[in-house]
Amino acid sequence: MAVIFSDGLVRVFSADPSRYASPEILAKFEEEVANINTVAEKEIGGFKISDLPGKEVLVKPGLSDGQTKLVKEGGVAVCYSWSAASQEWTKVGDVLGATSGEKQLYAGKVH
């Protein structure tokens, strides 16, 4: 599985042990993730994590299927999505970063 991160890098993940990265590369990846988390603890996409509401806002039902909300859980921003079918907020996952909204250069083209 390939994942494009907010830093613009693509990282490839594999469940096949023969394709695992070396311990040095894995250590570097873990260091980069820790750095992302440190930055994310302060601000994500222009939002201060300290200003995000807590999980108490998830008591109120969503307005439409797929509506998302960012909440603060233990100093981390977490995204939830409203499911109209089950009438509940479902945790999507931790929010680690966001792009600046500026156009990005990829394969020689501006996107």
KOLSEDO-702445 format. One record per residue: residue number from 0; x, y, z of N, C-alpha, C, O, CB in turn. Coordinates in steps of 0.05 Angstrom, whole numbers, plus 5000, padded with zeros to 4 digits. Each point is the difference from the previous one (the first is absolute). Glycine has a CB too. Example, Ala and Ser with C-alpha at 12.3 -4.5 7.8 and 13.67 -1.06 7.14 Angstrom:
BEGIN
<r i="0" n_x="5264" n_y="4886" n_z="5156" ca_x="4982" ca_y="5024" ca_z="5000" c_x="5018" c_y="5024" c_z="5000" o_x="5021" o_y="5000" o_z="5013" cb_x="4941" cb_y="4977" cb_z="5012"/>
<r i="1" n_x="5031" n_y="5044" n_z="4961" ca_x="5016" ca_y="5024" ca_z="5001" c_x="4985" c_y="5022" c_z="5014" o_x="5010" o_y="5022" o_z="5004" cb_x="5014" cb_y="4965" cb_z="4953"/>
***
This chain:
BEGIN
<r i="0" n_x="5017" n_y="4977" n_z="5000" ca_x="4983" ca_y="5023" ca_z="5000" c_x="5018" c_y="5025" c_z="5000" o_x="5019" o_y="5001" o_z="5016" cb_x="4944" cb_y="4974" cb_z="5008"/>
<r i="1" n_x="5031" n_y="5044" n_z="4959" ca_x="5015" ca_y="5025" ca_z="4998" c_x="4983" c_y="5022" c_z="5013" o_x="4976" o_y="5001" o_z="4995" cb_x="5049" cb_y="4984" cb_z="4963"/>
<r i="2" n_x="4988" n_y="5032" n_z="5058" ca_x="4986" ca_y="5022" ca_z="5013" c_x="5015" c_y="5026" c_z="4994" o_x="5025" o_y="5001" o_z="5003" cb_x="4957" cb_y="4968" cb_z="5034"/>
<r i="3" n_x="5003" n_y="5052" n_z="4955" ca_x="5013" ca_y="5026" ca_z="4996" c_x="4994" c_y="5016" c_z="5025" o_x="4977" o_y="5004" o_z="5008" cb_x="5017" cb_y="4995" cb_z="4941"/>
<r i="4" n_x="5027" n_y="5010" n_z="5064" ca_x="4998" ca_y="5015" ca_z="5025" c_x="4999" c_y="5030" c_z="4994" o_x="5006" o_y="5009" o_z="4978" cb_x="5019" cb_y="4955" cb_z="5047"/>
<r i="5" n_x="4967" n_y="5052" n_z="4995" ca_x="4998" ca_y="5029" ca_z="4997" c_x="5027" c_y="5013" c_z="4994" o_x="5000" o_y="5023" o_z="4991" cb_x="4960" cb_y="4976" cb_z="5039"/>
<r i="6" n_x="5062" n_y="4987" n_z="4975" ca_x="5026" ca_y="5012" ca_z="4994" c_x="5007" c_y="4996" c_z="4970" o_x="5022" o_y="5007" o_z="4991" cb_x="4993" cb_y="4984" cb_z="5056"/>
<r i="7" n_x="4967" n_y="4996" n_z="4938" ca_x="5004" ca_y="4997" ca_z="4972" c_x="5015" c_y="4975" c_z="4992" o_x="5004" o_y="4994" o_z="4977" cb_x="4995" cb_y="5054" cb_z="5020"/>
<r i="8" n_x="5009" n_y="4936" n_z="5023" ca_x="5015" ca_y="4975" ca_z="4994" c_x="4980" c_y="4976" c_z="4999" o_x="4980" o_y="5000" o_z="5014" cb_x="5061" cb_y="5019" cb_z="5009"/>
<r i="9" n_x="4966" n_y="4962" n_z="4960" ca_x="4985" ca_y="4976" ca_z="4998" c_x="5015" c_y="4978" c_z="5014" o_x="5024" o_y="4997" o_z="4997" cb_x="4956" cb_y="5017" cb_z="4959"/>
<r i="10" n_x="5006" n_y="4972" n_z="5061" ca_x="5012" ca_y="4978" ca_z="5015" c_x="4985" c_y="4974" c_z="4993" o_x="4975" o_y="5001" o_z="4999" cb_x="5040" cb_y="5030" cb_z="5039"/>
<r i="11" n_x="5000" n_y="4947" n_z="4958" ca_x="4987" ca_y="4975" ca_z="4992" c_x="5002" c_y="4981" c_z="5024" o_x="5021" o_y="4997" o_z="5012" cb_x="4992" cb_y="5010" cb_z="4940"/>
<r i="12" n_x="4964" n_y="4981" n_z="5055" ca_x="4998" ca_y="4981" ca_z="5022" c_x="4994" c_y="4972" c_z="4989" o_x="4985" o_y="4998" o_z="4981" cb_x="5000" cb_y="5039" cb_z="5051"/>
<r i="13" n_x="5027" n_y="4943" n_z="4980" ca_x="4996" ca_y="4973" ca_z="4991" c_x="4998" c_y="4981" c_z="5024" o_x="5013" o_y="5003" o_z="5020" cb_x="5012" cb_y="5007" cb_z="4938"/>
<r i="14" n_x="4957" n_y="4970" n_z="5039" ca_x="4997" ca_y="4980" ca_z="5021" c_x="5019" c_y="4976" c_z="4995" o_x="5002" o_y="4982" o_z="5016" cb_x="4950" cb_y="5031" cb_z="4989"/>
<r i="15" n_x="5062" n_y="4988" n_z="4972" ca_x="5019" ca_y="4979" ca_z="4993" c_x="5027" c_y="5005" c_z="5014" o_x="5014" o_y="5019" o_z="4993" cb_x="4963" cb_y="4974" cb_z="4962"/>
<r i="16" n_x="5031" n_y="4990" n_z="5064" ca_x="5025" ca_y="5005" ca_z="5015" c_x="5025" c_y="5002" c_z="4982" o_x="5019" o_y="5013" o_z="5007" cb_x="4961" cb_y="4962" cb_z="5030"/>
<r i="17" n_x="5020" n_y="5012" n_z="4939" ca_x="5023" ca_y="5002" ca_z="4983" c_x="5003" c_y="5028" c_z="4987" o_x="5021" o_y="5006" o_z="4989" cb_x="4974" cb_y="4945" cb_z="5002"/>
<r i="18" n_x="4984" n_y="5065" n_z="5011" ca_x="5001" ca_y="5027" ca_z="4989" c_x="5002" c_y="5022" c_z="5021" o_x="4998" o_y="5024" o_z="4994" cb_x="4975" cb_y="4959" cb_z="4968"/>
<r i="19" n_x="5031" n_y="5009" n_z="5063" ca_x="5003" ca_y="5020" ca_z="5022" c_x="5024" c_y="5017" c_z="4995" o_x="5021" o_y="4991" o_z="4989" cb_x="4956" cb_y="4978" cb_z="5043"/>
<r i="20" n_x="5022" n_y="5056" n_z="4977" ca_x="5023" ca_y="5018" ca_z="4999" c_x="5020" c_y="4992" c_z="5021" o_x="4994" o_y="4985" o_z="5019" cb_x="4977" cb_y="5053" cb_z="4965"/>
<r i="21" n_x="5053" n_y="4972" n_z="5012" ca_x="5022" ca_y="4994" ca_z="5019" c_x="4993" c_y="5013" c_z="5027" o_x="4984" o_y="5019" o_z="5001" cb_x="5050" cb_y="4977" cb_z="4962"/>
<r i="22" n_x="4978" n_y="4994" n_z="5059" ca_x="4996" ca_y="5012" ca_z="5026" c_x="5007" c_y="5030" c_z="5001" o_x="4987" o_y="5016" o_z="5014" cb_x="5022" cb_y="4940" cb_z="5006"/>
<r i="23" n_x="5011" n_y="5053" n_z="4964" ca_x="5007" ca_y="5028" ca_z="4999" c_x="4978" c_y="5017" c_z="4988" o_x="4994" o_y="5021" o_z="5010" cb_x="5054" cb_y="4965" cb_z="4987"/>
<r i="24" n_x="4941" n_y="5004" n_z="4981" ca_x="4978" ca_y="5015" ca_z="4987" c_x="4975" c_y="5000" c_z="5017" o_x="4987" o_y="5021" o_z="5002" cb_x="5032" cb_y="4966" cb_z="4953"/>
<r i="25" n_x="4975" n_y="4991" n_z="5058" ca_x="4977" ca_y="4999" ca_z="5018" c_x="5003" c_y="5020" c_z="5023" o_x="4981" o_y="5013" o_z="5009" cb_x="5012" cb_y="4939" cb_z="4979"/>
<r i="26" n_x="5032" n_y="5050" n_z="5023" ca_x="5005" ca_y="5019" ca_z="5022" c_x="4997" c_y="5028" c_z="4990" o_x="4989" o_y="5017" o_z="5015" cb_x="5043" cb_y="4951" cb_z="5006"/>
<r i="27" n_x="4977" n_y="5038" n_z="4955" ca_x="4996" ca_y="5027" ca_z="4988" c_x="4971" c_y="5006" c_z="4996" o_x="4991" o_y="5023" o_z="5006" cb_x="5053" cb_y="4973" cb_z="4972"/>
<r i="28" n_x="4940" n_y="4985" n_z="5013" ca_x="4971" ca_y="5004" ca_z="4996" c_x="4987" c_y="5006" c_z="5027" o_x="4984" o_y="5018" o_z="5002" cb_x="5017" cb_y="4951" cb_z="4958"/>
<r i="29" n_x="5006" n_y="5015" n_z="5061" ca_x="4988" ca_y="5005" ca_z="5026" c_x="5007" c_y="5027" c_z="5011" o_x="4984" o_y="5013" o_z="5013" cb_x="5018" cb_y="4938" cb_z="4996"/>
<r i="30" n_x="5023" n_y="5058" n_z="4985" ca_x="5008" ca_y="5027" ca_z="5008" c_x="4984" c_y="5022" c_z="4986" o_x="4991" o_y="5019" o_z="5012" cb_x="5055" cb_y="4963" cb_z="4996"/>
<r i="31" n_x="4949" n_y="5014" n_z="4966" ca_x="4984" ca_y="5019" ca_z="4985" c_x="4971" c_y="5001" c_z="5009" o_x="4988" o_y="5021" o_z="5002" cb_x="5042" cb_y="4971" cb_z="4959"/>
<r i="32" n_x="4959" n_y="4985" n_z="5045" ca_x="4973" ca_y="4999" ca_z="5011" c_x="4998" c_y="5014" c_z="5027" o_x="4981" o_y="5015" o_z="5005" cb_x="5011" cb_y="4942" cb_z="4971"/>
<r i="33" n_x="5028" n_y="5039" n_z="5041" ca_x="5001" ca_y="5014" ca_z="5026" c_x="5002" c_y="5030" c_z="4996" o_x="4987" o_y="5016" o_z="5014" cb_x="5035" cb_y="4945" cb_z="5007"/>
<r i="34" n_x="4993" n_y="5048" n_z="4959" ca_x="5002" ca_y="5029" ca_z="4994" c_x="4974" c_y="5011" c_z="4990" o_x="4992" o_y="5022" o_z="5007" cb_x="5056" cb_y="4972" cb_z="4982"/>
<r i="35" n_x="4938" n_y="4991" n_z="4994" ca_x="4974" ca_y="5008" ca_z="4990" c_x="4981" c_y="5003" c_z="5024" o_x="4985" o_y="5020" o_z="5002" cb_x="5023" cb_y="4957" cb_z="4953"/>
<r i="36" n_x="4992" n_y="5003" n_z="5063" ca_x="4982" ca_y="5001" ca_z="5023" c_x="5007" c_y="5024" c_z="5018" o_x="4981" o_y="5013" o_z="5011" cb_x="5014" cb_y="4938" cb_z="4987"/>
<r i="37" n_x="5030" n_y="5056" n_z="5005" ca_x="5008" ca_y="5023" ca_z="5016" c_x="4988" c_y="5026" c_z="4988" o_x="4989" o_y="5017" o_z="5014" cb_x="5053" cb_y="4959" cb_z="5001"/>
<r i="38" n_x="4961" n_y="5027" n_z="4959" ca_x="4989" ca_y="5024" ca_z="4986" c_x="4970" c_y="4999" c_z="5002" o_x="4987" o_y="5021" o_z="5004" cb_x="5053" cb_y="4981" cb_z="4965"/>
<r i="39" n_x="4948" n_y="4975" n_z="5027" ca_x="4971" ca_y="4997" ca_z="5000" c_x="4988" c_y="5007" c_z="5027" o_x="4977" o_y="5008" o_z="5002" cb_x="5027" cb_y="4958" cb_z="4962"/>
<r i="40" n_x="5011" n_y="5030" n_z="5057" ca_x="4990" ca_y="5006" ca_z="5027" c_x="4994" c_y="5030" c_z="5003" o_x="4984" o_y="5007" o_z="5017" cb_x="5042" cb_y="4954" cb_z="5001"/>
<r i="41" n_x="4986" n_y="5055" n_z="4965" ca_x="4996" ca_y="5029" ca_z="5003" c_x="4979" c_y="5011" c_z="4981" o_x="4982" o_y="5014" o_z="5008" cb_x="5066" cb_y="4989" cb_z="5005"/>
<r i="42" n_x="4954" n_y="4989" n_z="4961" ca_x="4983" ca_y="5011" ca_z="4980" c_x="4997" c_y="4981" c_z="4976" o_x="5019" o_y="4987" o_z="4992" cb_x="4994" cb_y="5060" cb_z="5022"/>
<r i="43" n_x="4963" n_y="4952" n_z="4975" ca_x="4995" ca_y="4983" ca_z="4977" c_x="4983" c_y="5016" c_z="4980" o_x="4978" o_y="5008" o_z="5007" cb_x="5025" cb_y="4949" cb_z="5020"/>
<r i="44" n_x="5008" n_y="5048" n_z="4950" ca_x="4985" ca_y="5015" ca_z="4979" c_x="4989" c_y="5026" c_z="5009" o_x="4978" o_y="5008" o_z="4992" cb_x="5011" cb_y="4948" cb_z="4990"/>
<r i="45" n_x="5025" n_y="5058" n_z="5035" ca_x="4992" ca_y="5026" ca_z="5009" c_x="4982" c_y="4999" c_z="5025" o_x="4993" o_y="5021" o_z="5011" cb_x="5010" cb_y="4994" cb_z="4943"/>
<r i="46" n_x="4991" n_y="4961" n_z="5056" ca_x="4984" ca_y="4998" ca_z="5024" c_x="5018" c_y="4993" c_z="5024" o_x="5017" o_y="4982" o_z="4998" cb_x="4943" cb_y="5003" cb_z="4975"/>
<r i="47" n_x="5037" n_y="5029" n_z="5048" ca_x="5015" ca_y="4994" ca_z="5024" c_x="4986" c_y="4976" c_z="5014" o_x="4976" o_y="5002" o_z="5006" cb_x="5041" cb_y="5046" cb_z="5000"/>
<r i="48" n_x="4998" n_y="4931" n_z="5000" ca_x="4988" ca_y="4977" ca_z="5013" c_x="4989" c_y="5007" c_z="5027" o_x="4979" o_y="4990" o_z="5008" cb_x="5053" cb_y="4981" cb_z="4968"/>
<r i="49" n_x="4981" n_y="5048" n_z="5038" ca_x="4989" ca_y="5008" ca_z="5026" c_x="4973" c_y="5013" c_z="4998" o_x="4985" o_y="5001" o_z="5020" cb_x="5062" cb_y="5005" cb_z="4995"/>
<r i="50" n_x="4946" n_y="5004" n_z="4961" ca_x="4974" ca_y="5013" ca_z="4996" c_x="4978" c_y="4980" c_z="4992" o_x="4976" o_y="5008" o_z="4999" cb_x="5048" cb_y="5034" cb_z="4989"/>
<r i="51" n_x="4983" n_y="4934" n_z="5005" ca_x="4980" ca_y="4981" ca_z="4991" c_x="4983" c_y="4991" c_z="5023" o_x="5009" o_y="4999" o_z="5023" cb_x="5022" cb_y="4985" cb_z="4941"/>
<r i="52" n_x="4943" n_y="5010" n_z="5031" ca_x="4983" ca_y="4990" ca_z="5021" c_x="5007" c_y="4971" c_z="5008" o_x="5014" o_y="4987" o_z="4985" cb_x="4949" cb_y="5044" cb_z="4999"/>
<r i="53" n_x="5027" n_y="4961" n_z="5039" ca_x="5004" ca_y="4972" ca_z="5009" c_x="4978" c_y="4982" c_z="4988" o_x="4983" o_y="5009" o_z="4985" cb_x="5039" cb_y="5008" cb_z="5057"/>
<r i="54" n_x="4979" n_y="4958" n_z="4967" ca_x="4981" ca_y="4980" ca_z="4989" c_x="4971" c_y="5006" c_z="5008" o_x="4982" o_y="4988" o_z="4989" cb_x="5054" cb_y="4979" cb_z="5014"/>
<r i="55" n_x="4960" n_y="5051" n_z="5015" ca_x="4973" ca_y="5007" ca_z="5008" c_x="4983" c_y="5010" c_z="4977" o_x="4975" o_y="4999" o_z="5001" cb_x="5042" cb_y="5012" cb_z="5045"/>
<r i="56" n_x="4995" n_y="5000" n_z="4933" ca_x="4985" ca_y="5010" ca_z="4977" c_x="4989" c_y="4977" c_z="4983" o_x="4983" o_y="5005" o_z="4983" cb_x="5046" cb_y="5036" cb_z="5016"/>
<r i="57" n_x="4980" n_y="4935" n_z="5006" ca_x="4990" ca_y="4977" ca_z="4985" c_x="4974" c_y="4989" c_z="5012" o_x="4989" o_y="4981" o_z="4989" cb_x="5058" cb_y="5008" cb_z="4999"/>
<r i="58" n_x="4943" n_y="5023" n_z="5033" ca_x="4974" ca_y="4992" ca_z="5011" c_x="4978" c_y="5009" c_z="4981" o_x="4979" o_y="4986" o_z="4998" cb_x="5039" cb_y="5018" cb_z="5049"/>
<r i="59" n_x="4985" n_y="5018" n_z="4940" ca_x="4980" ca_y="5011" ca_z="4981" c_x="5003" c_y="4985" c_z="4974" o_x="5022" o_y="4998" o_z="4989" cb_x="4979" cb_y="5048" cb_z="5033"/>
<r i="60" n_x="4976" n_y="4944" n_z="4966" ca_x="5001" ca_y="4986" ca_z="4975" c_x="5011" c_y="5018" c_z="4977" o_x="4997" o_y="5024" o_z="5001" cb_x="4965" cb_y="4948" cb_z="5015"/>
<r i="61" n_x="5049" n_y="5015" n_z="4964" ca_x="5009" ca_y="5015" ca_z="4977" c_x="4977" c_y="5009" c_z="4983" o_x="4977" o_y="4991" o_z="5003" cb_x="5065" cb_y="4982" cb_z="4997"/>
<r i="62" n_x="4964" n_y="5046" n_z="4981" ca_x="4979" ca_y="5011" ca_z="4983" c_x="4996" c_y="4984" c_z="4975" o_x="4978" o_y="4999" o_z="4988" cb_x="5033" cb_y="5045" cb_z="5030"/>
<r i="63" n_x="5010" n_y="4942" n_z="4972" ca_x="4998" ca_y="4984" ca_z="4976" c_x="5021" c_y="4978" c_z="5000" o_x="5020" o_y="5001" o_z="5014" cb_x="4963" cb_y="5039" cb_z="4961"/>
<r i="64" n_x="5011" n_y="4939" n_z="5010" ca_x="5018" ca_y="4977" ca_z="4999" c_x="5027" c_y="5009" c_z="4989" o_x="5002" o_y="5014" o_z="4980" cb_x="4959" cb_y="4955" cb_z="5013"/>
<r i="65" n_x="5060" n_y="5023" n_z="5021" ca_x="5027" ca_y="5007" ca_z="4992" c_x="5011" c_y="5026" c_z="5011" o_x="5023" o_y="5007" o_z="4996" cb_x="4967" cb_y="4968" cb_z="4963"/>
<r i="66" n_x="4993" n_y="5040" n_z="5056" ca_x="5010" ca_y="5024" ca_z="5013" c_x="5023" c_y="4993" c_z="5018" o_x="4999" o_y="4979" o_z="5013" cb_x="4955" cb_y="5042" cb_z="4985"/>
<r i="67" n_x="5067" n_y="4996" n_z="5002" ca_x="5023" ca_y="4994" ca_z="5017" c_x="5003" c_y="5022" c_z="5021" o_x="4992" o_y="5023" o_z="4996" cb_x="5030" cb_y="4953" cb_z="4966"/>
<r i="68" n_x="4990" n_y="5017" n_z="5061" ca_x="5007" ca_y="5019" ca_z="5021" c_x="5027" c_y="4993" c_z="5010" o_x="5008" o_y="4976" o_z="5003" cb_x="4944" cb_y="5030" cb_z="5010"/>
<r i="69" n_x="5063" n_y="5015" n_z="4993" ca_x="5026" ca_y="4996" ca_z="5013" c_x="4996" c_y="5006" c_z="5030" o_x="4988" o_y="5020" o_z="5008" cb_x="5038" cb_y="4993" cb_z="4950"/>
<r i="70" n_x="4984" n_y="4969" n_z="5059" ca_x="4998" ca_y="5003" ca_z="5028" c_x="5028" c_y="4995" c_z="5012" o_x="5017" o_y="4988" o_z="4988" cb_x="4934" cb_y="4998" cb_z="5013"/>
<r i="71" n_x="5052" n_y="5024" n_z="5024" ca_x="5025" ca_y="4997" ca_z="5014" c_x="4997" c_y="4977" c_z="5019" o_x="4982" o_y="4999" o_z="5017" cb_x="5030" cb_y="5050" cb_z="4979"/>
<r i="72" n_x="5006" n_y="4932" n_z="5002" ca_x="5001" ca_y="4977" ca_z="5019" c_x="5028" c_y="4998" c_z="5011" o_x="5019" o_y="4992" o_z="4985" cb_x="4944" cb_y="4983" cb_z="4990"/>
<r i="73" n_x="5041" n_y="5031" n_z="5050" ca_x="5026" ca_y="4998" ca_z="5012" c_x="5021" c_y="5016" c_z="4986" o_x="5023" o_y="4991" o_z="4998" cb_x="4965" cb_y="4964" cb_z="5017"/>
<r i="74" n_x="5005" n_y="5069" n_z="4976" ca_x="5020" ca_y="5017" ca_z="4986" c_x="5005" c_y="4994" c_z="4971" o_x="5017" o_y="5011" o_z="4988" cb_x="5003" cb_y="4994" cb_z="5056"/>
<r i="75" n_x="4965" n_y="4976" n_z="4945" ca_x="5003" ca_y="4991" ca_z="4972" c_x="4974" c_y="5006" c_z="4985" o_x="4978" o_y="4997" o_z="5011" cb_x="5055" cb_y="4967" cb_z="5002"/>
<r i="76" n_x="4969" n_y="5046" n_z="4963" ca_x="4976" ca_y="5004" ca_z="4983" c_x="4991" c_y="4974" c_z="4988" o_x="5016" o_y="4985" o_z="4989" cb_x="4998" cb_y="5062" cb_z="5001"/>
<r i="77" n_x="4960" n_y="4947" n_z="5013" ca_x="4989" ca_y="4975" ca_z="4990" c_x="4975" c_y="5007" c_z="4982" o_x="4984" o_y="5018" o_z="5007" cb_x="5033" cb_y="4956" cb_z="5034"/>
<r i="78" n_x="4981" n_y="5013" n_z="4937" ca_x="4978" ca_y="5004" ca_z="4982" c_x="4978" c_y="4979" c_z="5004" o_x="5006" o_y="4976" o_z="5002" cb_x="5025" cb_y="5045" cb_z="4964"/>
<r i="79" n_x="4944" n_y="4988" n_z="5035" ca_x="4977" ca_y="4982" ca_z="5002" c_x="4981" c_y="5006" c_z="4976" o_x="4999" o_y="5023" o_z="4991" cb_x="5004" cb_y="4975" cb_z="5060"/>
<r i="80" n_x="4983" n_y="4981" n_z="4940" ca_x="4982" ca_y="5003" ca_z="4978" c_x="4972" c_y="4990" c_z="5009" o_x="4998" o_y="4980" o_z="5013" cb_x="5039" cb_y="5014" cb_z="4953"/>
<r i="81" n_x="4942" n_y="5021" n_z="5026" ca_x="4973" ca_y="4993" ca_z="5007" c_x="4989" c_y="4979" c_z="4981" o_x="5001" o_y="5003" o_z="4976" cb_x="4992" cb_y="5043" cb_z="5043"/>
<r i="82" n_x="4996" n_y="4932" n_z="4992" ca_x="4987" ca_y="4979" ca_z="4985" c_x="4970" c_y="5003" c_z="5004" o_x="4990" o_y="4994" o_z="5021" cb_x="5051" cb_y="4975" cb_z="4983"/>
<r i="83" n_x="4945" n_y="5038" n_z="4974" ca_x="4971" ca_y="5003" ca_z="5002" c_x="4987" c_y="4972" c_z="5004" o_x="4979" o_y="4998" o_z="5013" cb_x="5023" cb_y="5043" cb_z="4958"/>
<r i="84" n_x="5010" n_y="4939" n_z="5017" ca_x="4989" ca_y="4973" ca_z="5002" c_x="5000" c_y="4990" c_z="5029" o_x="4980" o_y="4988" o_z="5010" cb_x="5035" cb_y="5003" cb_z="4944"/>
<r i="85" n_x="5007" n_y="5012" n_z="5060" ca_x="5002" ca_y="4990" ca_z="5028" c_x="4995" c_y="5022" c_z="5020" o_x="4999" o_y="4994" o_z="5024" cb_x="5034" cb_y="4972" cb_z="4960"/>
<r i="86" n_x="4962" n_y="5058" n_z="5007" ca_x="4994" ca_y="5023" ca_z="5018" c_x="5021" c_y="5003" c_z="5022" o_x="4994" o_y="5003" o_z="5023" cb_x="4958" cb_y="4990" cb_z="4967"/>
<r i="87" n_x="5074" n_y="5007" n_z="5001" ca_x="5022" ca_y="5003" ca_z="5019" c_x="5024" c_y="5012" c_z="4987" o_x="5003" o_y="4999" o_z="4975" cb_x="4980" cb_y="4963" cb_z="5051"/>
<r i="88" n_x="5035" n_y="5051" n_z="4990" ca_x="5025" ca_y="5010" ca_z="4991" c_x="5020" c_y="4977" c_z="5000" o_x="5003" o_y="4986" o_z="5020" cb_x="4986" cb_y="5061" cb_z="4997"/>
<r i="89" n_x="5025" n_y="4950" n_z="4961" ca_x="5020" ca_y="4979" ca_z="4997" c_x="5028" c_y="5012" c_z="4998" o_x="5004" o_y="5019" o_z="4985" cb_x="4963" cb_y="4951" cb_z="4992"/>
<r i="90" n_x="5051" n_y="5020" n_z="5039" ca_x="5027" ca_y="5011" ca_z="5000" c_x="5014" c_y="4993" c_z="4973" o_x="5001" o_y="4976" o_z="4993" cb_x="5002" cb_y="5020" cb_z="5058"/>
<r i="91" n_x="5006" n_y="5024" n_z="4935" ca_x="5015" ca_y="4996" ca_z="4975" c_x="5029" c_y="4996" c_z="5007" o_x="5013" o_y="4982" o_z="4989" cb_x="4955" cb_y="5047" cb_z="4985"/>
<r i="92" n_x="5043" n_y="4987" n_z="5044" ca_x="5028" ca_y="4997" ca_z="5008" c_x="5012" c_y="5026" c_z="5009" o_x="4988" o_y="5021" o_z="4999" cb_x="5016" cb_y="4941" cb_z="4970"/>
<r i="93" n_x="5021" n_y="5036" n_z="5040" ca_x="5016" ca_y="5023" ca_z="5009" c_x="5007" c_y="5017" c_z="4976" o_x="5005" o_y="4990" o_z="4978" cb_x="5013" cb_y="4985" cb_z="5061"/>
<r i="94" n_x="4981" n_y="5052" n_z="4965" ca_x="5008" ca_y="5018" ca_z="4979" c_x="5029" c_y="5008" c_z="5005" o_x="5006" o_y="5012" o_z="5020" cb_x="4946" cb_y="5005" cb_z="4974"/>
<r i="95" n_x="5066" n_y="4976" n_z="4987" ca_x="5028" ca_y="5005" ca_z="5004" c_x="5010" c_y="5025" c_z="4986" o_x="5021" o_y="5010" o_z="5008" cb_x="4985" cb_y="4942" cb_z="4995"/>
<r i="96" n_x="4981" n_y="5058" n_z="4978" ca_x="5009" ca_y="5024" ca_z="4986" c_x="4981" c_y="5007" c_z="4978" o_x="4982" o_y="4985" o_z="4993" cb_x="5065" cb_y="5004" cb_z="5019"/>
<r i="97" n_x="4958" n_y="5034" n_z="4976" ca_x="4984" ca_y="5009" ca_z="4978" c_x="5017" c_y="5016" c_z="4980" o_x="5020" o_y="5011" o_z="5008" cb_x="4939" cb_y="4990" cb_z="5021"/>
<r i="98" n_x="5033" n_y="4998" n_z="4946" ca_x="5015" ca_y="5016" ca_z="4981" c_x="4994" c_y="5030" c_z="5004" o_x="4979" o_y="5006" o_z="5012" cb_x="5020" cb_y="4956" cb_z="4955"/>
<r i="99" n_x="5018" n_y="5054" n_z="5024" ca_x="4997" ca_y="5029" ca_z="5004" c_x="4978" c_y="5013" c_z="4982" o_x="4994" o_y="5023" o_z="5004" cb_x="5054" cb_y="4978" cb_z="5009"/>
<r i="100" n_x="4942" n_y="4984" n_z="4969" ca_x="4981" ca_y="5011" ca_z="4981" c_x="5013" c_y="5011" c_z="4975" o_x="4987" o_y="5008" o_z="4981" cb_x="4983" cb_y="5002" cb_z="5057"/>
<r i="101" n_x="5057" n_y="4992" n_z="4963" ca_x="5014" ca_y="5009" ca_z="4977" c_x="5002" c_y="4978" c_z="4979" o_x="4999" o_y="4977" o_z="5006" cb_x="5028" cb_y="5055" cb_z="5023"/>
<r i="102" n_x="4976" n_y="4976" n_z="4946" ca_x="5002" ca_y="4980" ca_z="4979" c_x="5027" c_y="4986" c_z="5003" o_x="5020" o_y="5011" o_z="5008" cb_x="4951" cb_y="5017" cb_z="4961"/>
<r i="103" n_x="5028" n_y="4946" n_z="5024" ca_x="5024" ca_y="4983" ca_z="5003" c_x="5010" c_y="4993" c_z="4972" o_x="4985" o_y="4998" o_z="4981" cb_x="4998" cb_y="4983" cb_z="5063"/>
<r i="104" n_x="5043" n_y="5015" n_z="4954" ca_x="5013" ca_y="4991" ca_z="4975" c_x="5003" c_y="4970" c_z="5001" o_x="5013" o_y="4990" o_z="5019" cb_x="5011" cb_y="5055" cb_z="4975"/>
<r i="105" n_x="4965" n_y="4941" n_z="4987" ca_x="5002" ca_y="4971" ca_z="4998" c_x="5004" c_y="4992" c_z="4971" o_x="4985" o_y="5008" o_z="4983" cb_x="4986" cb_y="4986" cb_z="5058"/>
<r i="106" n_x="5050" n_y="4991" n_z="4954" ca_x="5006" ca_y="4990" ca_z="4973" c_x="5001" c_y="5023" c_z="4980" o_x="4991" o_y="4997" o_z="4977" cb_x="4987" cb_y="4959" cb_z="5034"/>
<r i="107" n_x="5033" n_y="5067" n_z="4998" ca_x="5004" ca_y="5022" ca_z="4982" c_x="4975" c_y="5017" c_z="4995" o_x="5001" o_y="5019" o_z="4984" cb_x="5034" cb_y="4955" cb_z="4996"/>
<r i="108" n_x="4943" n_y="5019" n_z="5034" ca_x="4975" ca_y="5015" ca_z="4996" c_x="4990" c_y="5011" c_z="5027" o_x="5004" o_y="4988" o_z="5021" cb_x="4984" cb_y="4983" cb_z="4939"/>
<r i="109" n_x="5000" n_y="5052" n_z="5039" ca_x="4989" ca_y="5013" ca_z="5024" c_x="4972" c_y="4988" c_z="5005" o_x="4983" o_y="5000" o_z="4982" cb_x="5044" cb_y="5043" cb_z="5010"/>
<r i="110" n_x="4969" n_y="4948" n_z="5032" ca_x="4974" ca_y="4988" ca_z="5008" c_x="4987" c_y="5016" c_z="5022" o_x="4978" o_y="4994" o_z="5009" cb_x="5038" cb_y="4961" cb_z="4977"/>
***
